[in-house]
Amino acid sequence: MTPEQIDALAVWTADRLGAGTVTLSPPSKMSGGAIQENWKLDAEVVDGPHAGSLALVLRTDAPSGVSVSHPRAHEFALLRAAFAAGATVPEPLALDEGGAVLGKPFYLMRRATGTANPRALSRDTGLDPHRPALTAAIGRELARIHSITPPRAELAFLQQDPRPPVKRRLDEFRAQLDALPRAYPALEWAIRWLEMNAPANAATVLGHGDFRCGNIMADGAEVTAVLDWEFAGWSDPMEDVGWICARCWRFGVDDRVVGGIGDLSDFRRGYEAEAGHGLDWGRVGFWEVLATVRWAIIALHQGERHLSGEEMSMELALTGRKAAEMEFDVLTQIRAIETGKMERMS
């Protein structure tokens, strides 16, 4: 950001926060943010409800994004709804939907403490005594998110589809595969298996859409923030569960089913204590397959951005290679589920 933009941002922030004046530190770009950019900055606020020192994150568009992700105004509304529901999310403070200050839309939110680093959360031995409590806390957070149900006037931008959530997702998968220049028979077969084994429609809730290790910030046994809401939408509550439990998001710690962090029993305990009801936990395997197919298709599209010459990137190329691993995982998972069925029938 230029000095002029920082000065304009300070004036704008003071106005939005009801402050006399705001002094901003030079912003520094935070790590990650392939889809969106996050900038760290500190504010000294004079007068108003936020007077004092304020640790902030400015979230805005990256140069190249993903078409299915929400724009900043929608993400801001989702954060406000989650914050009001008691979910541990960074408090959303101010939105510039039109991009008048920086030339592109952005919003400001409080900066959370802790780490979202997947390798630290899954492999740090110092976290081991806290894993049962942390995993239960993650379950509670998801239950709070799922307490938000349609219709919600402030979330009217979210598509409400008469199709069951599973049917809608599988239709999306087929369209996304058809858009690729090559065929992927293993994924086509897996989609057909999912279609034939789909559970009955459940209640529709607000799904985070990317609820996993890496988007959950923690400090010891406490969740300090659930991040990155750009893929949220109305969904089956089990879709978020399958996503965080899928092997592709365990970061090599396969015996800890919930994101490489902890056990499903602890997650379930936290979810049910908060929600006051259970879910169809016996179908977690189905939703893990769906999650793995979804990640494989995302990886293929990311890789195609590189292969097509649209955006030359080693990271995109390597992401595309992950799809082969996901195909293997899908076939292995389905075989395990079908073998279990046969053993129960014998």
MARKE-507217 format. One record per atom (N, C-alpha, C): x, y, z; residue in one letter. Coordinates in steps of 0.2 Angstrom, whole numbers, padded with zeros to 4 digits, always signed. Example, Ala and Ser with C-alpha at 12.3 -4.5 7.8 and 13.67 -1.06 7.14 Angstrom:
<rs>
+0066-0028+0039A+0062-0022+0039A+0066-0016+0039A+0064-0011+0035S+0068-0005+0036S+0064+0000+0039S
</rs>
This chain:
<rs>
+0004-0006+0000M+0000+0000+0000M+0004+0006+0000M+0002+0011-0003T+0006+0018-0004T+0005+0022+0003T+0009+0026+0005P+0008+0031+0010P+0001+0034+0010P-0001+0036+0004E-0007+0040+0003E-0013+0035+0004E-0013+0029+0002Q-0018+0024+0004Q-0018+0023+0011Q-0013+0022+0015I-0013+0021+0022I-0016+0027+0025I-0015+0033+0023D-0018+0039+0026D-0025+0039+0025D-0027+0037+0019A-0034+0037+0017A-0038+0032+0021A-0034+0026+0022L-0037+0020+0026L-0038+0022+0033L-0034+0026+0036A-0034+0028+0043A-0040+0033+0044A-0041+0038+0039V-0047+0042+0040V-0053+0038+0039V-0054+0034+0034W-0060+0029+0033W-0061+0025+0040W-0056+0022+0042T-0057+0018+0048T-0059+0022+0054T-0057+0028+0055A-0059+0032+0061A-0067+0033+0060A-0069+0035+0054D-0076+0036+0052D-0080+0030+0054D-0078+0024+0052R-0082+0018+0052R-0082+0016+0060R-0077+0017+0063L-0077+0015+0070L-0079+0020+0075L-0082+0026+0073G-0084+0031+0077G-0079+0034+0082G-0073+0034+0079A-0067+0037+0083A-0065+0044+0081A-0061+0047+0085G-0059+0054+0084G-0054+0054+0078G-0048+0050+0080T-0043+0049+0075T-0041+0041+0076T-0038+0039+0070V-0035+0032+0070V-0028+0033+0067V-0023+0030+0070T-0016+0030+0068T-0014+0023+0066T-0012+0021+0060L-0011+0014+0058L-0003+0013+0057L-0001+0007+0059S+0005+0005+0058S+0006+0003+0050S+0012+0003+0047P+0012+0001+0040P+0010-0006+0040P+0005-0008+0035P+0003-0015+0034P+0008-0020+0032P+0008-0026+0034S+0012-0031+0032S+0008-0037+0029S+0010-0040+0024K+0006-0045+0021K+0007-0051+0025K+0002-0055+0026M+0002-0061+0030M+0003-0067+0025M+0005-0072+0028S+0007-0078+0024S+0000-0081+0022S+0001-0086+0017G-0005-0089+0014G-0009-0084+0009G-0016-0085+0008G-0019-0080+0004G-0019-0081-0003G-0019-0088-0005A-0019-0089-0013A-0025-0086-0016A-0031-0087-0012I-0037-0084-0015I-0039-0077-0013I-0037-0075-0007Q-0038-0069-0004Q-0031-0066-0001Q-0031-0060+0000E-0025-0057+0003E-0027-0055+0010E-0022-0056+0015N-0023-0053+0022N-0018-0049+0024N-0019-0043+0026W-0014-0038+0029W-0015-0037+0036W-0009-0038+0040K-0009-0037+0047K-0007-0029+0048K-0011-0026+0052L-0009-0019+0054L-0012-0018+0061L-0009-0013+0065D-0011-0011+0071D-0013-0004+0071D-0018-0003+0075A-0021+0004+0075A-0021+0007+0082A-0020+0013+0083E-0021+0017+0089E-0027+0021+0088E-0032+0020+0092V-0039+0023+0091V-0040+0028+0097V-0042+0034+0095V-0043+0039+0100V-0051+0040+0100V-0053+0039+0106D-0061+0040+0107D-0065+0035+0104D-0071+0035+0106G-0076+0030+0103G-0076+0023+0106G-0080+0019+0104P-0081+0012+0107P-0075+0008+0107P-0070+0009+0102H-0064+0005+0101H-0058+0008+0103H-0058+0013+0108A-0053+0017+0110A-0047+0013+0113A-0041+0015+0111G-0035+0011+0113G-0032+0007+0107G-0028+0002+0109S-0024-0002+0104S-0028-0007+0101S-0028-0008+0094L-0033-0012+0091L-0029-0016+0086L-0028-0023+0087A-0025-0027+0082A-0030-0029+0076A-0028-0028+0070L-0032-0028+0065L-0030-0033+0059L-0034-0036+0055V-0032-0039+0049V-0037-0036+0043V-0034-0034+0038L-0037-0031+0032L-0037-0037+0027L-0043-0039+0025R-0044-0044+0020R-0047-0041+0014R-0043-0043+0008T-0045-0040+0002T-0044-0045-0004T-0046-0044-0010D-0045-0048-0015D-0038-0049-0017D-0036-0056-0019A-0029-0057-0022A-0030-0056-0029A-0024-0055-0033P-0024-0054-0040P-0028-0059-0044P-0028-0065-0042S-0032-0070-0046S-0035-0074-0040S-0042-0075-0041G-0046-0078-0036G-0049-0084-0039G-0054-0087-0036V-0058-0093-0038V-0065-0090-0039V-0068-0092-0044S-0075-0089-0046S-0080-0091-0041S-0080-0097-0038V-0085-0099-0034V-0084-0096-0027V-0079-0093-0025S-0078-0090-0018S-0082-0084-0018S-0084-0082-0012H-0089-0076-0010H-0085-0070-0011H-0088-0064-0013P-0085-0058-0013P-0084-0055-0006P-0080-0050-0005R-0079-0048+0002R-0085-0046+0006R-0090-0043+0002A-0096-0041+0006A-0100-0047+0009A-0100-0052+0005H-0104-0058+0007H-0100-0061+0013H-0093-0062+0012E-0089-0065+0017E-0090-0061+0024E-0091-0054+0023F-0092-0050+0029F-0098-0051+0033F-0104-0052+0028A-0110-0054+0031A-0110-0061+0034A-0107-0066+0032L-0106-0072+0035L-0102-0072+0041L-0097-0068+0042L-0094-0067+0048L-0098-0064+0053L-0102-0059+0051R-0107-0056+0056R-0112-0061+0059R-0114-0065+0054A-0119-0070+0056A-0116-0075+0061A-0110-0077+0060A-0107-0082+0064A-0105-0079+0071A-0103-0073+0070F-0101-0070+0077F-0107-0069+0081F-0113-0067+0078A-0119-0066+0082A-0121-0073+0085A-0120-0078+0081A-0122-0085+0084A-0117-0088+0089A-0112-0084+0091G-0108-0086+0096G-0102-0090+0094G-0101-0091+0087A-0095-0095+0085A-0089-0090+0086A-0083-0094+0087T-0077-0090+0088T-0074-0088+0082T-0076-0082+0079V-0073-0079+0073V-0070-0072+0074V-0066-0070+0070P-0063-0063+0071P-0069-0058+0070P-0070-0054+0075E-0075-0049+0075E-0075-0045+0069E-0080-0045+0065P-0080-0040+0059P-0081-0033+0061P-0077-0028+0058L-0078-0022+0061L-0080-0017+0056L-0078-0017+0050A-0080-0012+0045A-0079-0015+0038A-0083-0013+0033L-0083-0015+0026L-0083-0009+0021L-0078-0010+0016D-0078-0005+0010D-0080-0009+0004D-0087-0010+0003E-0089-0014-0002E-0087-0012-0009E-0087-0005-0010G-0086-0002-0016G-0079-0001-0018G-0074-0002-0014G-0067-0001-0015G-0065+0006-0016G-0068+0011-0012A-0067+0018-0013A-0060+0020-0010A-0057+0016-0005V-0051+0018-0002V-0045+0015-0005V-0045+0008-0007L-0040+0005-0010L-0040+0003-0017L-0046+0005-0020G-0047+0003-0027G-0050-0004-0028G-0051-0008-0022K-0054-0014-0022K-0058-0016-0016K-0063-0020-0015P-0066-0021-0009P-0062-0024-0004P-0063-0022+0003F-0060-0025+0008F-0064-0024+0014F-0062-0028+0020Y-0065-0027+0026Y-0060-0028+0032Y-0061-0025+0037L-0057-0025+0043L-0060-0029+0048L-0056-0034+0052M-0058-0038+0057M-0053-0038+0062M-0055-0040+0069R-0050-0040+0074R-0045-0046+0072R-0039-0045+0074R-0034-0051+0073R-0034-0055+0079R-0034-0062+0078A-0034-0067+0083A-0027-0069+0084A-0027-0072+0090T-0020-0075+0092T-0020-0082+0091T-0014-0086+0092G-0014-0093+0091G-0011-0095+0084G-0012-0101+0082T-0009-0103+0076T-0014-0107+0072T-0014-0106+0065A-0018-0111+0061A-0014-0115+0057A-0007-0115+0058N-0002-0119+0055N-0004-0127+0055N-0006-0130+0050P-0008-0137+0050P-0002-0142+0053P+0004-0140+0051R+0009-0145+0053R+0010-0144+0061R+0009-0138+0064A+0010-0137+0071A+0004-0140+0074A-0002-0139+0072L-0008-0142+0075L-0008-0150+0075L-0006-0153+0070S-0006-0160+0069S+0000-0163+0072S+0006-0160+0072R+0012-0164+0074R+0016-0161+0080R+0014-0156+0083D+0017-0153+0089D+0016-0157+0095D+0021-0161+0098T+0020-0165+0103T+0018-0161+0110T+0019-0155+0110G+0017-0151+0116G+0010-0150+0116G+0006-0151+0110L-0001-0150+0110L-0004-0157+0113L-0001-0162+0113D-0004-0169+0114D-0008-0169+0121D-0006-0166+0126P-0011-0166+0132P-0017-0162+0131P-0017-0158+0126H-0023-0154+0125H-0028-0156+0119H-0026-0162+0116R-0029-0164+0110R-0037-0166+0111R-0038-0170+0117P-0045-0171+0118P-0050-0165+0119P-0047-0160+0123A-0051-0154+0124A-0051-0150+0118A-0046-0149+0114L-0046-0145+0108L-0051-0148+0103L-0051-0155+0102T-0055-0158+0097T-0062-0157+0099T-0064-0157+0105A-0071-0156+0107A-0073-0149+0106A-0068-0144+0107A-0069-0137+0106A-0071-0136+0099A-0067-0139+0094I-0068-0139+0087I-0075-0141+0085I-0077-0147+0088G-0084-0149+0087G-0089-0144+0090G-0088-0141+0095R-0093-0136+0098R-0093-0130+0093R-0088-0128+0090E-0088-0122+0085E-0092-0124+0079E-0091-0130+0077L-0095-0132+0071L-0103-0132+0072L-0104-0134+0078A-0111-0135+0080A-0114-0127+0081A-0110-0123+0083R-0112-0116+0083R-0114-0113+0076R-0109-0115+0071I-0110-0113+0064I-0117-0116+0062I-0118-0122+0063H-0123-0126+0061H-0130-0124+0064H-0130-0120+0069S-0136-0117+0072S-0139-0112+0068S-0135-0109+0063I-0138-0104+0058I-0142-0108+0052I-0148-0107+0052T-0152-0111+0047T-0156-0106+0042T-0158-0108+0036P-0162-0103+0032P-0169-0103+0034P-0173-0098+0032P-0170-0092+0028P-0167-0087+0033P-0162-0083+0030R-0159-0078+0034R-0159-0072+0029R-0162-0066+0031A-0162-0061+0026A-0155-0058+0025A-0151-0058+0030E-0144-0055+0029E-0140-0059+0025E-0142-0066+0024L-0138-0071+0020L-0142-0072+0014L-0146-0068+0011A-0151-0069+0005A-0147-0071-0001A-0140-0069-0001F-0136-0070-0007F-0134-0077-0008F-0135-0081-0002L-0133-0088-0003L-0139-0092-0007L-0137-0096-0011Q-0141-0100-0016Q-0145-0105-0012Q-0152-0104-0012Q-0156-0109-0009Q-0159-0114-0015Q-0157-0120-0015D-0158-0125-0020D-0163-0130-0018D-0168-0131-0022P-0173-0136-0020P-0170-0144-0020P-0165-0145-0023R-0162-0151-0023R-0158-0153-0017R-0158-0159-0015P-0155-0161-0008P-0147-0159-0009P-0144-0157-0004P-0137-0155-0004P-0133-0160-0007P-0134-0166-0006V-0129-0171-0009V-0130-0171-0017V-0136-0171-0019K-0138-0171-0026K-0135-0164-0030K-0135-0159-0026R-0133-0153-0029R-0125-0153-0030R-0122-0156-0024R-0115-0156-0025R-0112-0161-0030R-0116-0167-0031L-0114-0171-0036L-0115-0169-0043L-0120-0165-0044D-0121-0161-0051D-0115-0157-0052D-0113-0153-0047E-0107-0148-0047E-0101-0152-0049E-0100-0158-0046F-0094-0162-0048F-0094-0164-0055F-0099-0166-0058R-0100-0169-0065R-0098-0163-0069R-0101-0157-0068A-0100-0151-0072A-0093-0149-0072A-0090-0149-0066Q-0083-0147-0065Q-0078-0152-0069Q-0080-0159-0069L-0076-0163-0072L-0076-0162-0080L-0082-0161-0082D-0084-0160-0089D-0080-0154-0092D-0078-0149-0088A-0075-0143-0090A-0067-0144-0091A-0065-0150-0089L-0058-0152-0089L-0056-0155-0096L-0050-0154-0099P-0049-0156-0105P-0048-0164-0106P-0047-0167-0100R-0046-0174-0100R-0051-0178-0096R-0052-0184-0097A-0056-0188-0093A-0053-0191-0087A-0057-0192-0081Y-0055-0195-0075Y-0059-0201-0073Y-0059-0207-0076P-0064-0212-0075P-0065-0214-0067P-0059-0214-0063A-0060-0216-0056A-0064-0211-0053A-0064-0204-0054L-0068-0200-0051L-0075-0200-0053L-0076-0201-0060E-0083-0202-0062E-0086-0208-0059E-0082-0214-0058W-0085-0219-0055W-0087-0218-0048W-0082-0214-0044A-0084-0213-0037A-0090-0208-0036A-0091-0204-0041I-0097-0199-0041I-0103-0204-0042I-0103-0209-0046R-0109-0213-0047R-0110-0217-0041R-0104-0219-0037W-0105-0223-0031W-0108-0219-0026W-0106-0212-0025L-0109-0208-0021L-0117-0207-0022L-0118-0206-0028E-0125-0205-0030E-0130-0211-0028E-0127-0217-0029M-0130-0224-0027M-0131-0225-0020M-0126-0222-0016N-0126-0223-0009N-0128-0217-0005N-0131-0212-0008A-0132-0205-0004A-0137-0206+0001A-0136-0203+0007P-0141-0204+0013P-0147-0200+0011P-0152-0201+0015A-0158-0197+0015A-0157-0190+0016A-0160-0185+0013N-0159-0178+0015N-0160-0176+0022N-0155-0173+0025A-0155-0170+0031A-0157-0163+0032A-0157-0160+0038A-0159-0153+0039A-0153-0149+0035A-0155-0143+0032T-0150-0139+0029T-0148-0134+0034T-0142-0133+0034V-0139-0128+0039V-0133-0124+0035V-0131-0119+0039L-0125-0115+0036L-0119-0120+0037L-0116-0122+0031G-0110-0125+0031G-0104-0120+0030G-0098-0121+0033H-0093-0117+0032H-0090-0118+0025H-0089-0124+0023G-0087-0126+0016G-0080-0127+0016G-0076-0125+0021D-0068-0127+0021D-0066-0128+0028D-0070-0131+0032F-0069-0132+0039F-0064-0137+0040F-0057-0135+0041R-0052-0140+0042R-0046-0137+0045R-0041-0141+0047C-0035-0139+0050C-0032-0135+0045C-0030-0129+0047G-0027-0123+0042G-0032-0117+0042G-0038-0119+0043N-0043-0113+0044N-0046-0113+0051N-0043-0116+0055I-0045-0116+0062I-0039-0114+0066I-0039-0108+0070M-0034-0106+0074M-0035-0108+0081M-0029-0110+0084A-0030-0113+0091A-0024-0110+0095A-0025-0111+0102D-0020-0109+0106D-0021-0114+0112D-0017-0119+0113G-0018-0124+0118G-0024-0128+0116G-0028-0128+0121A-0035-0132+0121A-0040-0128+0118A-0039-0121+0116E-0044-0117+0114E-0044-0115+0107E-0050-0115+0104V-0050-0112+0097V-0051-0105+0098V-0046-0101+0094T-0046-0094+0095T-0050-0091+0089T-0051-0094+0083A-0054-0091+0077A-0055-0097+0072A-0061-0096+0069V-0062-0100+0063V-0062-0095+0057V-0058-0097+0052L-0056-0092+0047L-0058-0094+0040L-0058-0090+0035D-0059-0091+0028D-0066-0094+0027D-0070-0089+0026W-0077-0091+0025W-0080-0090+0018W-0075-0090+0013E-0077-0088+0006E-0081-0094+0002E-0081-0100+0005F-0085-0105+0002F-0091-0108+0006F-0093-0104+0011A-0099-0105+0015A-0105-0105+0011A-0110-0110+0013G-0116-0110+0010G-0121-0115+0013G-0127-0115+0011W-0132-0120+0014W-0130-0127+0012W-0130-0131+0017S-0128-0138+0016S-0130-0143+0021S-0129-0149+0020D-0130-0155+0024D-0125-0154+0030D-0127-0154+0036P-0122-0153+0042P-0116-0158+0041P-0117-0164+0038M-0112-0169+0038M-0106-0167+0033M-0108-0163+0029E-0103-0161+0024E-0096-0158+0027E-0097-0154+0032D-0092-0151+0035D-0088-0156+0039D-0092-0161+0042V-0089-0166+0046V-0084-0170+0042V-0087-0172+0036G-0083-0176+0031G-0077-0173+0029G-0077-0166+0028W-0072-0162+0025W-0066-0162+0030W-0067-0161+0037I-0062-0161+0042I-0059-0168+0043I-0063-0173+0042C-0061-0180+0044C-0058-0183+0038C-0058-0181+0032A-0055-0184+0026A-0048-0184+0027A-0045-0190+0025R-0038-0191+0025R-0033-0186+0022R-0036-0183+0017C-0032-0177+0014C-0031-0171+0018C-0035-0170+0024W-0034-0165+0028W-0031-0167+0035W-0028-0173+0035R-0025-0175+0042R-0017-0174+0042R-0015-0171+0036F-0008-0169+0036F-0003-0175+0038F-0004-0181+0036G+0000-0186+0037G-0001-0190+0044G-0005-0187+0048V-0006-0190+0055V-0013-0194+0054V-0013-0200+0051D-0019-0203+0049D-0023-0206+0055D-0020-0207+0060D-0023-0210+0066D-0028-0205+0070D-0027-0199+0068R-0031-0194+0071R-0036-0191+0066R-0042-0194+0067V-0046-0193+0061V-0048-0186+0060V-0049-0182+0065V-0052-0175+0065V-0046-0171+0063V-0044-0170+0057G-0039-0165+0054G-0032-0166+0057G-0031-0173+0058G-0024-0174+0061G-0023-0171+0068G-0029-0169+0071I-0028-0166+0078I-0031-0171+0083I-0036-0174+0082G-0039-0178+0088G-0044-0183+0085G-0047-0186+0090D-0052-0192+0088D-0059-0190+0087D-0063-0194+0083L-0070-0192+0082L-0074-0192+0088L-0072-0197+0093S-0076-0197+0099S-0076-0190+0102S-0071-0187+0103D-0070-0181+0106D-0074-0175+0102D-0073-0175+0096F-0077-0170+0091F-0084-0171+0092F-0086-0177+0092R-0093-0179+0093R-0096-0176+0100R-0092-0178+0105R-0094-0175+0112R-0095-0168+0112R-0090-0164+0109G-0091-0157+0109G-0097-0154+0105G-0098-0158+0099Y-0103-0156+0094Y-0110-0157+0098Y-0111-0163+0100E-0118-0164+0103E-0119-0160+0110E-0114-0159+0113A-0115-0155+0119A-0117-0148+0118A-0115-0145+0112E-0117-0138+0110E-0123-0138+0106E-0124-0143+0102A-0130-0143+0098A-0136-0146+0101A-0135-0150+0106G-0141-0154+0109G-0144-0159+0106G-0140-0161+0100H-0143-0167+0096H-0137-0170+0093H-0137-0176+0090G-0132-0179+0086G-0133-0178+0079G-0128-0181+0075L-0128-0182+0068L-0128-0189+0066L-0128-0190+0059D-0128-0197+0057D-0121-0199+0057D-0118-0200+0063W-0111-0202+0063W-0109-0208+0060W-0113-0213+0059G-0112-0219+0055G-0110-0218+0048G-0112-0212+0045R-0111-0211+0038R-0105-0206+0037R-0100-0206+0042V-0095-0201+0041V-0090-0204+0035V-0090-0210+0034G-0086-0213+0028G-0088-0211+0022G-0095-0211+0021F-0098-0208+0014F-0096-0201+0013F-0096-0197+0018W-0094-0190+0018W-0087-0188+0017W-0083-0193+0019E-0076-0193+0018E-0074-0194+0011E-0078-0199+0008V-0077-0200+0001V-0079-0194-0003V-0085-0191-0002L-0087-0185-0005L-0082-0179-0005L-0079-0179+0001A-0074-0173+0002A-0068-0175-0002A-0066-0181-0002T-0060-0183-0006T-0061-0181-0014T-0067-0183-0016V-0068-0182-0023V-0068-0174-0024V-0071-0171-0020R-0071-0163-0021R-0064-0160-0021R-0060-0163-0016W-0053-0160-0016W-0049-0162-0023W-0050-0168-0025A-0047-0170-0031A-0049-0166-0037A-0055-0164-0038I-0058-0160-0043I-0055-0153-0042I-0055-0150-0036I-0051-0144-0035I-0044-0144-0037I-0041-0149-0035A-0033-0150-0037A-0032-0150-0044A-0037-0154-0048L-0036-0154-0055L-0037-0147-0058L-0042-0143-0056H-0043-0137-0059H-0037-0132-0057H-0035-0133-0051Q-0029-0128-0050Q-0023-0130-0054Q-0022-0137-0055G-0016-0139-0060G-0017-0136-0067G-0024-0136-0069E-0025-0134-0076E-0024-0127-0077E-0024-0123-0072R-0022-0116-0072R-0015-0115-0074R-0011-0120-0072H-0004-0120-0074H-0003-0123-0081H-0006-0129-0082L-0005-0132-0088L-0007-0128-0094L-0012-0125-0093S-0015-0121-0099S-0011-0115-0100S-0006-0113-0096G-0002-0107-0097G-0006-0101-0094G-0012-0101-0091E-0015-0096-0088E-0011-0092-0083E-0008-0097-0078E-0004-0094-0073E+0001-0099-0071E+0007-0098-0073M+0013-0102-0072M+0015-0102-0065M+0014-0108-0062S+0015-0108-0055S+0017-0115-0052S+0023-0116-0049M+0025-0122-0047M+0020-0125-0041M+0017-0120-0037E+0012-0123-0032E+0006-0125-0035E+0004-0122-0041L-0002-0125-0044L-0001-0131-0048L+0005-0132-0051A+0007-0138-0054A+0007-0144-0049A+0010-0143-0043L+0011-0148-0038L+0004-0150-0035L+0000-0145-0034T-0007-0146-0032T-0011-0150-0037T-0010-0149-0043G-0013-0154-0048G-0011-0161-0048G-0005-0162-0046R-0002-0169-0045R-0005-0172-0039R-0008-0169-0034K-0011-0172-0029K-0018-0176-0031K-0020-0174-0036A-0027-0177-0038A-0026-0185-0039A-0020-0187-0041A-0019-0194-0042A-0019-0198-0035A-0016-0194-0030E-0017-0197-0023E-0024-0197-0021E-0028-0192-0022M-0035-0192-0020M-0039-0198-0024M-0037-0199-0030E-0040-0205-0034E-0039-0211-0030E-0033-0212-0028F-0031-0218-0024F-0035-0219-0018F-0035-0213-0014D-0039-0213-0008D-0046-0215-0009D-0049-0212-0014V-0056-0213-0015V-0057-0220-0016V-0053-0224-0020L-0054-0231-0022L-0053-0235-0015L-0048-0233-0011T-0047-0237-0005T-0052-0236+0000T-0055-0230+0000Q-0061-0228+0005Q-0067-0232+0003Q-0069-0232-0003I-0075-0236-0005I-0074-0243-0004I-0068-0246-0006R-0067-0253-0005R-0068-0255+0003R-0065-0250+0007A-0066-0252+0015A-0073-0252+0017A-0077-0247+0014I-0084-0246+0016I-0088-0252+0013I-0087-0254+0007E-0090-0260+0004E-0088-0267+0007E-0082-0267+0009T-0079-0273+0013T-0083-0274+0019T-0083-0268+0023G-0087-0268+0029G-0094-0270+0029G-0097-0268+0023K-0104-0270+0022K-0105-0278+0021K-0100-0280+0017M-0100-0288+0016M-0099-0292+0022M-0094-0289+0026E-0093-0293+0033E-0099-0293+0037E-0103-0287+0037R-0108-0287+0042R-0114-0291+0039R-0114-0293+0032M-0119-0297+0029M-0118-0304+0030M-0111-0306+0031S-0109-0313+0031S-0111-0316+0038S
</rs>
